[in-house]
C-alpha cells in the first residue's frame, strides 16, 4: 500500500469512529427518553391506583356526605366532576397506545440493504435515532402535561371532598 491509500484508509477509520460516537450519543439520548416515558407510565399507574383508593374512601358513605345547601351541592358536584375527570383523563392516556417511535425497526431492513458503505449505514442509523428521539420527546412531553394536570385536578378536588365529608 502506498501512502495515499494509507491516508484514505486512516481518514475512513476516523470518519467511522466519529459516526460510531455520534450513534452512541444518539442511542443514549433515545434511551434516556424511553426510560423517562416508562417512568411516566409507572407514575400514571400509581396515581390512578391512589385515586381509586381515595375515591373509595371518599364515596364510601355518600348519603351522609351530601350537603343540604344549594351552594354545597354545587361545590360537591364540581369536586366530584374534578375527581372523575382526573381519573378518566389518566385512564384514557394510560390505556391509549400511541405509535412509540422505535429506531431501526423490522421494516427498515429493506432500506438498509440499499446502503452500500458502512458510512451510509451509520448515517442512516443516526438519522433514524434523531427522528425517533424527536417523536418520542413529543409524546413524553404530552404525557407529562397530562400527568401534571390530572395530579393537580385530583388533589384540589379530593381536598374539597374531604372538607365536605369532615364537616
C-alpha positions in Angstrom: 0.0 0.0 0.0 1.3 3.4 -0.8 1.0 6.5 1.4 -2.1 7.9 -0.3 -4.1 4.6 0.2 -3.0 4.6 3.9 -4.2 8.2 4.3 -7.5 7.4 2.8 -7.9 4.3 5.0 -6.9 6.3 8.1 -9.4 9.0 7.1 -12.2 6.4 6.7 -11.4 4.9 10.1 -11.6 8.3 11.7 -14.9 9.0 9.9 -16.3 5.6 11.0 -15.1 6.3 14.6 -16.8 9.7 14.5 -20.1 8.3 13.2 -20.0 5.5 15.8 -19.5 8.1 18.6 -22.5 10.1 17.3 -24.6 7.0 17.0 -23.7 6.0 20.6 -24.7 9.5 21.8 -28.0 9.5 19.9 -28.7 6.0 21.3 -28.0 7.2 24.9 -30.4 10.2 24.4 -33.1 8.0 23.0 -32.7 5.5 25.9 -33.0 8.3 28.4 -36.3 9.5 26.8 -37.5 5.9 26.7 -36.8 5.4 30.4 -38.5 8.6 31.2 -41.6 7.5 29.3 -41.6 4.2 31.2 -41.3 6.1 34.5 -44.2 8.4 33.5 -46.3 5.4 32.7 -45.5 3.9 36.1 -46.4 7.2 37.8 -49.7 7.3 35.9 -50.5 3.8 37.1 -49.6 4.6 40.7 -51.6 7.8 40.7 -54.6 6.0 39.1 -54.4 3.4 41.8 -54.2 6.0 44.5 -57.1 8.0 43.0 -59.3 4.9 43.0 -58.4 4.2 46.7 -59.1 7.7 47.7 -62.4 7.7 45.8 -63.4 4.5 47.6 -62.8 6.2 50.9 -64.5 9.5 49.9 -67.6 7.9 48.4 -68.0 5.1 50.9 -70.7 6.9 52.8 -72.1 9.3 50.1 -75.6 9.6 51.6 -74.3 11.3 54.8 -71.8 13.3 52.7 -74.2 15.2 50.5 -74.5 18.8 51.6 -78.0 20.2 52.2 -77.4 23.7 51.0 -77.5 24.6 47.3 -74.0 26.1 47.2 -72.7 23.0 49.0 -74.3 20.7 46.4 -72.8 22.8 43.6 -69.3 22.7 45.1 -69.7 18.9 45.8 -70.7 18.4 42.1 -67.8 20.4 40.8 -65.4 18.4 43.1 -66.9 15.1 42.0 -66.5 16.1 38.4 -62.9 17.1 39.0 -62.1 13.7 40.6 -63.9 11.7 38.0 -62.4 13.7 35.1 -58.9 13.3 36.6 -59.4 9.5 36.8 -60.9 9.4 33.3 -58.0 11.5 31.9 -55.4 9.3 33.4 -57.2 6.1 32.3 -57.5 7.3 28.7 -53.9 8.3 28.4 -52.6 5.3 30.3 -54.6 2.9 28.1 -54.1 4.6 24.8 -51.5 3.2 22.6 -49.6 5.7 20.6 -47.1 4.8 18.0 -44.0 4.9 20.2 -41.1 5.5 17.8 -38.6 2.7 17.6 -35.4 3.3 15.7 -34.3 0.8 13.1 -37.4 -1.5 13.1 -38.0 -4.6 11.1 -39.5 -2.5 8.2 -36.1 -0.8 7.8 -34.2 -3.9 6.7 -35.1 -3.2 3.0 -33.8 0.3 3.3 -30.5 -1.0 4.9 -30.0 -3.4 2.0 -29.9 -0.3 -0.3 -26.9 1.2 1.6 -23.6 0.3 0.2 -21.0 1.6 2.7 -20.6 1.5 6.4 -20.8 5.3 6.5 -24.1 5.3 4.7 -25.5 2.7 7.2 -24.2 4.6 10.2 -25.6 7.9 8.9 -29.0 6.2 8.3 -28.9 4.8 11.9 -28.1 8.3 13.2 -30.9 10.0 11.2 -33.4 7.3 12.4 -32.4 7.8 16.0 -32.7 11.5 15.8 -36.1 11.2 14.2 -37.3 8.7 16.8 -35.9 10.7 19.6 -37.8 13.9 18.5 -41.1 12.0 18.1 -40.6 10.3 21.5 -39.9 13.6 23.1 -43.2 15.0 21.8 -45.1 12.0 23.3 -43.2 12.2 26.6 -43.9 16.0 26.9 -47.6 15.5 26.2 -47.9 12.7 28.7 -46.1 14.7 31.4 -48.5 17.6 30.9 -51.5 15.2 31.3 -50.0 13.6 34.4 -49.4 17.1 36.0 -52.9 18.3 35.1 -54.5 15.2 36.4 -52.5 15.3 39.6 -53.4 18.9 40.4 -57.0 18.4 39.5 -57.3 15.4 41.7 -55.5 16.9 44.7 -57.7 20.0 44.7 -60.9 18.0 44.2 -60.0 15.5 46.8 -59.3 18.2 49.4 -62.6 19.8 48.7 -64.4 16.5 49.1 -62.5 15.7 52.3 -63.5 19.0 53.8 -67.2 18.4 52.8 -67.0 14.9 54.3 -65.5 16.1 57.5 -67.9 18.9 58.0 
